């Protein structure tokens, strides 16, 4: 069982839960297995997330604004 408060119980409309989860993610200890390739282990999340950011970067822009 978890002893975590639900998102609606932490701050107005649960917005502090997202901030708390982000801070927790930044300070989490990264455990690299002994037999693994350290460089691949570190670069893998960047390789997976990069295409998603590239897809958003390629959006067209007209004179009126984004995708009008």
N, C-alpha and C positions, 0 to 999 in steps of 0.2 A: 504494500500500500504506500502511496505517496502522501507526504504531508505538505502538499502544495495547495495554496489557495487558488481558487478559480479566477480566471481573468476578470470577471465582473466584480470580484471582491477586492481588487487591487486598483485603487485610484478611480477617477471618474471614467466610466465607460470602458474600463480595462486597459487604458492606454499605457499605464505604467508597467503592465505585465510584459508588453512588447519590448519596452526599454530594458527591463530587468533581464529578459531572455537574451537580448543583444549583448549586454554587458557580460553576462555569464558566458556566452559563446566566445567573446574576445579573450577572456582570462582562463579558458579551459586549458588544461595541460594536454599537449599533443603527445601521444604515446606511439613511438615508431617501433614496430616489431624488430627483433634482433636480426633475423635473416632477410629482411627486406631491403630493397634499394632505397636509400634515404632520399635521393633526388626525385625519383618517381613518386614516392609517398607524399612529398611536399608539393610537387607540381600537379598531381592528379586533380585536385579540386579546381584549380585554375583552368585546366584543360577542359573540364566538364562544363564550367559556368561560362567560359568565354564565348561560345557560339550563341548563347542566349543574349548576351550583351551586344554582340555583332548584329543580331537580327533587329534589335531596337535601334541601333545606330544607322541602319540602312533605310529608315523611313523617309519617304519623300517629303519635301517641304515646298509648298506653293507660296504665292505672294500673300495670300490671306493668313496662312498659318500651317500647322501640321495637318497633313492629309485632308485638305479641304477640296 
